[in-house]
Amino acid sequence: MTNEAENNIIEIIDDNENVIKCELYDIIDFEDRQYALLLEIGTNEEEPELVIMRYVEENEEAFFETIDDDEEFEKVSNYIETLEEEEIEE
């Protein structure tokens, strides 16, 4: 595994206090905020689960925040779906 790949591995904690390893897939800009697209790794599923979190940079530090607002999460999810559809069309 290269250093770049290692730097893209993020550990998050779910609601049940389980540690989930994810790969940072992309960071997107949407409505004046940034969101991280994380792909869950280490599961036996054929298609990894996509985890969406708010990406925040403060004082030269970056961190991820859970999106608690259902409306915000829905808007971001819909936006990501339109990006996926555009990729498929290309």
Secondary structure, DSSP 4 states (H G I P E B T S, - for coil): --HHHHHTEEEEE-TTS-EEEEEEEEEEEETTEEEEEEEE-S-S-SSPPEEEEEEEEETTEEEEE----HHHHHHHHHHHHHHHHHHHH-
